[in-house]
Amino acid sequence: MARPVSNFRCTECGWTTLKWAGRCGECQQWGTVVDMTEKASLARALKPASVSGDGIARPITHVDTNAVSHWPTGIDEFDRVLGGGIVPGSVILLSGEPGVGKSTLLLEVASKAAAAKSRVLYVSAEESVSQVRLRAERTGALQPELFIAAETDLATILGQIDAVKPNLVIIDSVQTVASSLSDGLAGMPSQVREVASTLIRVAKDRDLPILLVGHVTKDGTIAGPRLLEHLVDVVCQFEGDRQTALRFVRALKNRFGSTDEVGCFEMTGDGIAEVPDPSGLFLSRGNSAVSGTCVTVALEGRRAMPVEIQALVIKTQAPNPRRVTNGVDSSRVAMLLAVLERRANLTGLGGMDVYVSTVGGIRLTEPAADLAIALAIASAFRDRPIAQNTVAFGEISLAGEVRPVSASKLRTAEAGRLGFTTRIDAEAGSIGTAVAAAIATGVSAREAELDRSF
């Protein structure tokens, strides 16, 4: 007889080896190498199965879509990200760092749905029932149609679904639920795959929407196999700095809508609150112009938000000047400093300490903020304020050219709505011209203020 061939294979990427390994040598995932022992002489043939009833393929124009329309959650900012609401039978994955507010947001979603006479099952695999009850009391989420269970076994959760017969299921979190059909501890790739596959099958068979909470790793990616993101219908990322109250929800994947929308929330003592118009969160409240400040219009998805950038430039006796940034890319600021000194004739800027920060804790990553950062630094260097009604956006090249950016009409419209009458953008042509124009606005504003005082 032929001796069985021992072959180990990674369930994530398909990498094979003759010996077992705890870590895949290709994708570097832990616990994904399993024994795929087969006899060389064994061959299996798959026979076609008969198809009948609703399973028969039909023209796409004959498919009824009334049953898969969105139903709103009652939280407009969350509905904006989902594309209008939750689709029956969909599985939504919400991931984020610990303490960012994932459980608080989904408990609010559960409360709104229960208040609309929809039965909701909230399964907590990380907290006890009494702990969830305390948080619900604090946030005002107590509803008679909101059912709570603390379970970590997948079979028991399926039994709870059969007993409660909910219209919406929330599981917190998918990495802490285990199935007896799969080996290993909860959170291992095989367990996460089995749990997610079973829940997705239940959601599709019963047209039952399921919301899953997902953990993230140290580098910010969703914990578990990459297959989890492929299986679910919607992947949302809950972002925010725990030092500030502002939170953002972004859709990384959405089979039922666009991924360009962003939802804004604010953490309060009573839970989480929507921020339908975040335009005033990232602007200072000063009544007079101060040197070293400039306002830009940043895009978060399709939403335009004005953001104030502040800069401080001081002399230093240290051999290596400091470059401290908060909310902007430090390497981008270093490049802009070199461009300003070389192309805008700001001689001596390279030997000074430079501090750049955004107001409100927001982080700017798009190149459209280059011009506002450069103008704020130039204003601080020359100690000349820029007029408060001035807004600037544009990308700066190493040649000192101010390049146009995307969605300039949307940015201009938002700036006009908020009362910014002077705009500095790619029409300036070069960084030197833009700096001169920005400083001139401050001089004009100062002269007008003096005229009014007399």
C-alpha positions in Angstrom: 0.0 0.0 0.0 1.1 3.6 -0.7 2.1 5.4 2.5 0.0 8.4 3.2 1.7 11.7 2.3 1.8 14.2 5.1 1.2 17.6 3.6 0.7 20.8 5.7 -1.0 23.8 4.1 -1.7 27.4 5.1 -5.4 28.1 5.1 -4.8 31.8 4.4 -2.4 31.9 1.4 -2.1 28.2 0.4 1.6 27.8 1.3 2.6 24.1 1.7 5.3 22.4 3.7 6.2 18.8 4.6 6.5 19.7 8.3 4.2 21.5 10.6 5.0 25.1 11.5 3.3 27.4 13.9 3.8 30.3 11.6 3.2 30.4 7.8 6.5 31.0 5.9 4.7 33.0 3.2 2.0 35.3 4.8 3.5 35.2 8.3 0.2 34.4 10.0 0.2 32.3 13.2 -1.9 29.2 13.6 -3.0 28.8 10.0 -0.9 25.8 9.0 -3.0 22.6 9.2 -2.5 19.0 8.2 -4.1 18.2 4.8 -3.1 14.5 4.7 -4.4 12.7 1.6 -3.7 9.4 0.0 -2.0 9.8 -3.3 -4.3 7.2 -5.0 -7.5 8.7 -3.7 -9.5 10.8 -6.2 -12.9 12.2 -5.7 -15.2 13.4 -8.4 -17.8 16.1 -7.8 -21.2 15.3 -9.4 -23.5 18.1 -10.5 -26.6 18.7 -8.4 -30.0 19.4 -9.8 -31.4 22.9 -9.4 -35.1 23.7 -8.9 -37.4 26.4 -7.6 -35.9 29.8 -6.7 -32.4 28.5 -7.1 -32.6 28.4 -10.9 -30.6 31.2 -12.6 -32.8 33.9 -14.0 -32.2 37.3 -15.8 -30.9 40.0 -13.6 -33.8 42.3 -14.7 -36.3 39.8 -13.2 -34.8 40.0 -9.7 -37.0 41.7 -7.2 -35.1 44.3 -5.1 -37.9 45.4 -2.8 -36.8 42.9 -0.1 -33.3 44.3 0.1 -34.0 48.0 0.6 -32.2 50.0 3.3 -33.9 50.6 6.6 -32.6 53.5 8.7 -31.0 52.9 12.0 -32.1 56.2 13.5 -28.6 57.6 13.6 -28.1 59.7 10.5 -24.3 59.8 10.6 -24.2 56.0 10.7 -26.8 55.7 7.9 -24.7 58.1 5.8 -21.7 55.7 6.0 -23.9 52.6 5.3 -25.4 54.1 2.2 -28.8 54.8 3.7 -29.2 52.2 6.4 -29.0 48.5 7.1 -29.9 46.0 4.4 -31.8 42.9 5.5 -29.5 39.9 5.4 -26.3 41.9 5.5 -23.4 41.4 7.8 -21.6 44.6 8.9 -18.1 44.5 10.6 -17.2 47.5 12.8 -13.6 47.6 13.8 -11.6 50.1 15.9 -9.0 50.5 18.7 -9.9 49.6 22.3 -11.8 52.3 24.0 -12.7 54.3 20.9 -16.5 53.7 21.4 -17.5 50.7 19.2 -19.7 49.1 21.9 -21.3 52.5 22.8 -22.1 53.2 19.2 -23.7 49.8 18.5 -25.6 49.9 21.8 -27.1 53.2 20.6 -28.0 51.6 17.2 -29.7 48.7 19.2 -31.6 51.2 21.3 -32.8 53.2 18.3 -33.9 50.0 16.5 -35.7 48.7 19.6 -37.5 52.1 20.0 -38.8 51.6 16.5 -40.5 48.4 17.6 -37.8 46.1 16.1 -36.6 43.3 18.3 -32.9 43.4 18.8 -30.5 40.8 20.3 -27.3 42.2 21.7 -24.8 39.4 22.5 -21.8 40.5 24.5 -18.9 38.1 24.7 -16.7 40.5 26.6 -19.0 42.0 29.3 -21.5 40.6 31.6 -25.2 41.4 31.3 -25.1 43.7 34.3 -22.2 45.7 32.8 -24.1 46.2 29.6 -27.2 47.3 31.6 -25.2 49.9 33.5 -23.8 51.4 30.3 -27.3 51.4 28.8 -28.6 53.3 31.8 -25.9 55.9 31.5 -26.5 56.4 27.8 -30.3 56.2 27.9 -30.5 53.0 25.8 -33.0 51.0 27.9 -35.7 49.6 25.7 -38.2 46.7 26.3 -37.4 45.2 22.8 -33.7 45.2 23.5 -32.6 41.7 24.6 -29.1 41.2 26.1 -27.1 38.0 26.4 -23.6 37.2 27.5 -22.3 34.2 25.5 -19.1 33.1 24.0 -20.2 29.8 22.5 -21.5 30.0 18.9 -24.0 27.2 19.3 -25.6 29.0 22.3 -25.7 32.2 20.4 -27.6 30.4 17.6 -30.0 29.0 20.2 -30.6 32.6 21.5 -31.4 33.7 17.9 -33.9 30.9 17.6 -35.5 31.7 21.0 -35.7 35.5 20.7 -36.4 35.7 16.9 -34.8 39.2 16.6 -34.9 41.6 13.7 -31.3 42.7 14.3 -28.4 40.9 16.0 -25.3 42.6 17.4 -22.3 40.5 18.5 -19.5 42.1 20.5 -17.1 40.7 19.4 -16.4 38.1 16.7 -12.9 37.4 18.0 -14.2 36.3 21.4 -16.7 33.8 20.2 -15.7 30.1 19.7 -17.2 27.2 17.9 -17.0 23.6 19.0 -16.6 22.5 15.4 -13.2 24.1 15.1 -10.1 23.5 17.1 -8.2 26.2 18.9 -9.0 29.1 21.2 -11.3 31.9 20.4 -9.7 34.5 18.3 -7.5 32.1 16.3 -7.8 32.4 12.5 -9.6 29.0 12.2 -12.1 30.0 14.9 -12.8 33.4 13.5 -13.3 31.9 10.1 -15.8 29.3 11.4 -17.7 31.8 13.5 -18.0 34.4 10.7 -19.0 31.8 8.1 -21.7 30.4 10.3 -23.2 33.8 11.2 -23.1 34.9 7.6 -24.9 31.8 6.5 -27.6 32.5 9.2 -27.9 36.1 8.0 -28.4 35.1 4.4 -30.9 32.3 5.1 -33.1 34.4 7.4 -32.7 37.9 5.9 -31.4 38.8 9.4 -28.9 41.7 9.6 -26.0 41.1 11.9 -23.5 43.7 13.2 -20.1 42.3 14.3 -17.5 44.1 16.4 -13.9 43.4 15.3 -10.7 43.9 17.2 -7.6 45.5 15.6 -3.9 44.6 15.9 -1.1 46.9 17.0 -0.6 48.2 13.4 -4.3 49.0 13.0 -5.5 46.1 10.8 -8.4 43.9 11.7 -7.4 40.9 13.8 -7.9 37.5 12.4 -7.8 36.1 8.8 -8.1 38.5 5.9 -10.9 36.3 4.8 -13.2 37.9 7.4 -13.2 41.2 5.5 -14.0 39.4 2.2 -16.9 37.5 3.7 -18.8 40.3 5.2 -20.8 42.9 3.2 -19.7 46.1 4.9 -16.4 46.9 6.7 -16.5 50.1 8.8 -13.5 51.6 10.6 -14.2 53.6 13.8 -11.4 56.1 14.3 -10.5 58.7 16.9 -7.9 59.8 19.3 -8.8 58.9 22.9 -7.4 62.3 24.0 -10.2 64.1 22.1 -13.9 63.6 21.9 -14.2 63.5 18.1 -14.8 60.2 16.3 -15.1 59.2 12.7 -16.7 56.2 11.1 -15.5 55.3 7.6 -16.6 52.6 5.2 -13.6 50.6 3.9 -15.9 48.2 2.0 -19.6 48.6 1.2 -21.6 46.3 -1.2 -24.7 48.5 -0.9 -23.3 52.0 -1.1 -20.4 54.3 -1.6 -17.2 54.2 0.5 -16.7 58.0 0.2 -18.9 59.0 3.1 -17.7 59.7 6.7 -19.8 59.9 9.8 -18.8 62.3 12.6 -19.5 61.6 16.3 -18.6 63.1 19.6 -18.1 61.2 22.8 -19.9 62.8 25.7 -20.6 61.8 29.3 -24.0 60.5 28.2 -22.7 58.3 25.4 -22.1 59.2 21.8 -23.7 62.1 19.9 -23.9 62.9 16.2 -22.1 65.9 14.8 -24.1 66.7 11.6 -22.1 69.9 11.0 -18.5 69.6 12.2 -17.4 72.9 10.6 -16.9 74.7 13.9 -14.9 72.0 15.7 -11.6 72.7 14.0 -11.5 76.5 14.2 -10.3 78.7 17.0 -12.6 81.2 18.7 -10.3 84.2 18.6 -11.8 87.6 17.7 -8.6 89.0 16.2 -6.1 87.7 13.6 -2.9 86.1 15.1 0.3 85.4 13.2 0.9 81.8 12.4 -2.6 80.7 11.7 -4.3 79.8 8.4 -7.5 78.0 7.5 -7.8 75.2 4.9 -10.8 73.1 3.7 -10.1 69.4 4.2 -12.1 66.5 2.6 -13.2 63.6 4.8 -14.9 61.4 2.3 -17.4 63.7 0.5 -17.6 66.0 3.4 -15.7 69.3 3.3 -14.5 70.6 6.7 -12.6 73.8 7.5 -9.5 73.2 9.6 -7.3 75.8 11.2 -3.6 75.2 11.1 -1.4 76.9 13.6 2.4 77.4 13.4 5.0 78.8 15.8 8.6 79.7 14.7 11.1 80.8 17.3 14.9 81.2 17.4 17.0 78.5 18.9 20.5 78.1 20.2 20.6 74.3 19.7 22.7 72.9 16.9 19.7 70.8 15.7 16.5 72.9 15.4 13.3 71.1 16.6 10.5 70.1 14.3 7.3 69.3 16.3 4.1 68.4 14.5 0.6 67.4 15.7 -2.1 66.4 13.3 0.1 66.8 10.2 2.8 64.6 8.6 6.3 65.6 9.9 8.1 64.6 6.7 5.7 66.8 4.7 6.4 69.7 7.0 10.1 69.2 6.6 9.7 69.3 2.8 7.6 72.5 3.0 10.2 74.2 5.2 12.9 73.5 2.5 10.6 74.8 -0.2 9.8 78.0 1.7 13.4 78.8 2.4 14.5 78.1 -1.2 11.5 79.2 -3.3 9.9 81.9 -1.1 13.1 83.6 0.1 12.5 82.9 3.8 16.2 83.0 4.6 17.1 81.6 8.0 13.9 79.5 8.4 15.9 76.3 8.5 17.8 77.3 11.6 14.7 77.9 13.8 12.4 75.7 15.9 9.2 75.1 14.1 5.9 73.8 15.7 2.9 73.0 13.6 -0.5 71.8 14.9 -4.1 71.5 13.9 -7.0 72.7 16.0 -9.3 70.1 17.4 -7.0 67.1 17.1 -8.0 66.3 13.5 -5.3 64.7 11.4 -4.6 66.0 7.9 -3.1 63.5 5.4 -4.1 64.9 2.0 -1.7 67.1 0.0 -4.3 69.8 -0.3 -3.3 71.1 3.1 0.3 71.9 1.9 -0.5 75.6 1.1 -2.2 76.3 4.4 0.7 74.8 6.3 3.2 76.8 4.3 1.3 80.0 4.8 0.9 79.5 8.5 4.7 78.9 8.8 5.5 82.0 6.7 3.1 84.1 8.7 4.7 83.0 12.0 8.2 83.5 10.6 7.4 87.1 9.5 5.1 87.8 12.4 2.4 89.0 10.1 -1.2 87.7 10.6 -3.3 86.5 7.7 -6.9 87.9 7.5 -9.5 85.7 9.3 -11.7 85.6 6.2 -8.9 83.9 4.1 -8.9 80.2 3.3 -6.1 78.4 1.4 -5.8 75.0 -0.2 -3.4 73.6 -2.7 -0.5 71.1 -3.2 3.1 72.5 -3.2 5.7 70.9 -5.4 9.5 71.0 -4.8 9.7 73.6 -7.5 7.6 75.9 -5.5 4.5 75.5 -7.7 1.0 75.6 -6.2 -0.9 72.7 -7.9 -4.6 72.3 -8.1 -6.4 69.7 -5.9 -9.5 67.6 -6.2 -13.0 68.8 -5.4 -11.9 72.4 -5.5 -15.5 73.5 -6.2 -16.8 71.7 -3.2 -14.1 73.2 -1.0 -14.8 76.7 -2.4 -18.6 76.3 -1.8 -18.0 75.2 1.8 -15.7 78.1 2.5 -18.2 80.6 1.0 -21.0 79.1 3.2 -18.9 79.8 6.3 -18.1 83.4 5.4 -14.5 83.1 3.9 -14.4 85.7 1.2 -10.7 85.5 0.2 -9.4 82.3 -1.4 -5.7 81.4 -2.1 -5.3 78.3 -4.3 -3.6 77.1 -7.5 -4.4 80.4 -9.2 -1.5 82.0 -7.2 0.9 80.0 -9.3 3.9 79.9 -7.0 4.5 79.7 -3.3 6.2 83.1 -3.3 3.2 84.8 -4.8 0.8 82.9 -2.4 2.8 84.0 0.7 2.8 87.7 -0.5 -1.0 87.5 -1.2 -1.6 86.0 2.3 0.4 88.6 4.1 -1.3 91.3 2.0 -4.7 90.2 3.3 -3.6 90.7 6.8 -2.3 94.1 6.1 -5.6 95.1 4.4 -7.6 93.8 7.3 -5.5 95.7 9.8 -5.9 99.0 7.8 -9.6 98.5 7.6 -9.8 97.9 11.3 -7.9 101.1 12.0 -10.2 103.1 9.7 -13.2 101.8 11.6 -11.7 102.7 14.9 -11.3 106.4 13.8 
